[in-house]
Amino acid sequence: MTIKRFKQNQKFRINIGSTVSFYATAKQIRAGVGDFYTCNAATQKALEVLEVYRSGDGVEMCSTGLGGTWEGLQVQLNMA
């Protein structure tokens, strides 16, 4: 299966836990959204999983967001 990557300018709304919410592009997520390694790793992993889901041939290919726990942080990532 070939993974279909988001365009660099695709915008996302990111929620970390219940207290942090911000917008970033796929390019910004891949480069790191801040100085906190764990937050960067968690958002990058969430982006990767969403790209894998959307690359499938089932109902997942219609996914516009997802939530989960990566690096011990609760992350919700939604296409904006």
C-alpha positions as CSV (number, residue, x, y, z in Angstrom):
1,M,0.0,0.0,0.0
2,T,1.3,3.4,-0.9
3,I,0.7,6.1,1.8
4,K,-0.9,9.2,0.4
5,R,0.7,12.2,2.2
6,F,-1.2,15.4,2.9
7,K,-0.2,18.5,0.9
8,Q,2.2,20.7,2.9
9,N,-0.4,23.5,3.2
10,Q,-3.2,21.2,4.5
11,K,-4.4,22.8,7.8
12,F,-5.3,20.9,10.9
13,R,-6.8,21.7,14.3
14,I,-4.8,20.0,17.0
15,N,-6.0,19.4,20.6
16,I,-3.5,18.2,23.2
17,G,-5.2,17.0,26.3
18,S,-8.1,19.2,27.3
19,T,-6.1,22.5,27.6
20,V,-4.2,23.1,24.4
21,S,-5.7,23.8,21.0
22,F,-4.0,25.3,17.9
23,Y,-3.9,25.2,14.2
24,A,-1.0,24.0,12.1
25,T,-0.2,22.9,8.6
26,A,1.0,19.4,7.7
27,K,4.4,21.0,6.9
28,Q,4.6,22.6,10.3
29,I,3.6,19.4,12.1
30,R,6.3,17.5,10.2
31,A,8.9,20.2,11.1
32,G,7.8,20.3,14.8
33,V,5.1,22.6,16.3
34,G,7.2,23.7,19.3
35,D,10.1,23.1,21.5
36,F,8.5,20.2,23.5
37,Y,9.8,16.9,21.9
38,T,6.9,14.8,23.3
39,C,4.3,17.1,21.8
40,N,6.1,17.2,18.4
41,A,6.4,13.4,18.4
42,A,2.8,12.9,19.4
43,T,1.4,15.2,16.7
44,Q,3.7,13.7,14.0
45,K,2.5,10.2,14.9
46,A,-1.1,11.3,14.8
47,L,-0.6,12.8,11.4
48,E,1.1,9.6,10.2
49,V,-1.8,7.4,11.4
50,L,-4.3,9.7,9.7
51,E,-2.4,9.5,6.4
52,V,-2.3,5.7,6.7
53,Y,-6.0,5.6,7.4
54,R,-6.8,7.8,4.4
55,S,-4.6,5.7,2.1
56,G,-6.7,2.6,2.6
57,D,-9.6,1.4,0.5
58,G,-12.3,1.1,3.2
59,V,-14.4,3.6,5.0
60,E,-11.3,4.9,6.7
61,M,-10.3,6.8,3.5
62,C,-13.1,9.3,4.3
63,S,-11.6,10.1,7.7
64,T,-11.1,13.8,8.4
65,G,-9.7,13.4,11.9
66,L,-8.7,11.1,14.7
67,G,-8.0,11.0,18.3
68,G,-5.6,8.8,20.3
69,T,-2.8,8.7,22.8
70,W,0.8,9.0,21.6
71,E,3.9,9.6,23.7
72,G,1.5,9.7,26.7
73,L,-0.4,12.7,25.4
74,Q,-4.0,12.7,24.3
75,V,-4.1,14.1,20.8
76,Q,-7.0,15.0,18.5
77,L,-6.2,15.9,15.0
78,N,-8.9,17.3,12.6
79,M,-8.6,18.6,9.1
80,A,-9.5,22.3,9.0
